[in-house]
Amino acid sequence: MLELMHRWGGGLLSPEVRRYMRRGKEFNVGDSVQVVAGPLLGQDVRVVDISGPSARVVISILGGDVEAQINVDFLAGNGS
């Protein structure tokens, strides 16, 4: 289904496709979100890119910022 929506609906991040996606996972680049599954459970991260089912995030670890690729299903907006 997502392949058809991507092919005919203007891309996975288009408004037409977003209206069919699961609710409660809406966040955008620049948002602060929380990791809700996996080894980084409970960590607050900042979204720097979203590409299909994964997001590139920045997490502060040991006094520095580290980028990581995380499945968007493992993330939840801090306001949700």
C-alpha positions as CSV (number, residue, x, y, z in Angstrom):
1,M,0.0,0.0,0.0
2,L,2.8,2.4,0.9
3,E,4.5,1.8,-2.4
4,L,1.3,2.7,-4.3
5,M,0.9,5.8,-2.1
6,H,4.5,6.8,-2.8
7,R,4.2,6.2,-6.5
8,W,0.9,8.1,-7.0
9,G,0.7,10.4,-3.9
10,G,3.8,12.6,-4.1
11,G,6.2,10.7,-1.7
12,L,6.0,9.2,1.8
13,L,6.2,12.5,3.5
14,S,3.5,14.3,1.5
15,P,0.3,15.4,3.2
16,E,-1.7,13.0,1.2
17,V,0.3,10.0,2.6
18,R,0.5,11.4,6.1
19,R,-3.2,11.3,6.5
20,Y,-3.2,7.5,6.2
21,M,-0.3,6.9,8.6
22,R,-0.8,5.9,12.2
23,R,-1.6,8.7,14.6
24,G,0.5,9.5,17.6
25,K,3.8,9.4,15.7
26,E,3.6,12.8,14.2
27,F,6.8,14.8,14.7
28,N,9.0,16.8,12.3
29,V,12.7,17.6,11.8
30,G,13.9,19.7,14.7
31,D,11.4,18.2,17.2
32,S,12.6,16.8,20.5
33,V,11.2,13.2,20.9
34,Q,11.7,10.3,23.3
35,V,12.9,6.8,22.5
36,V,10.2,4.3,23.6
37,A,11.9,1.0,22.7
38,G,15.3,-0.5,22.2
39,P,18.6,0.1,23.9
40,L,18.1,3.9,24.1
41,L,14.7,3.6,25.9
42,G,13.8,6.7,27.8
43,Q,16.4,9.0,26.1
44,D,15.4,12.3,24.7
45,V,16.7,12.9,21.2
46,R,16.4,15.6,18.5
47,V,15.2,14.6,15.0
48,V,17.5,15.9,12.2
49,D,16.0,13.9,9.3
50,I,13.1,11.6,8.5
51,S,13.4,9.1,5.6
52,G,10.5,6.7,5.3
53,P,10.4,4.3,8.3
54,S,13.5,5.7,9.9
55,A,14.7,8.9,11.5
56,R,18.2,10.3,12.0
57,V,18.4,11.7,15.5
58,V,21.0,13.4,17.6
59,I,21.5,12.2,21.2
60,S,23.8,13.7,23.8
61,I,26.0,11.1,25.2
62,L,29.1,11.5,27.4
63,G,29.2,15.3,26.8
64,G,29.0,15.1,23.1
65,D,26.3,14.8,20.4
66,V,26.1,11.6,18.4
67,E,23.9,10.9,15.4
68,A,21.9,7.6,15.2
69,Q,19.4,6.1,12.8
70,I,16.3,4.9,14.6
71,N,13.0,3.3,13.4
72,V,10.2,5.9,13.8
73,D,8.1,3.3,15.6
74,F,10.7,3.5,18.4
75,L,10.0,7.3,18.8
76,A,7.2,9.3,20.4
77,G,6.8,13.0,20.5
78,N,7.3,14.5,23.9
79,G,3.9,16.0,23.7
80,S,2.0,12.8,22.8
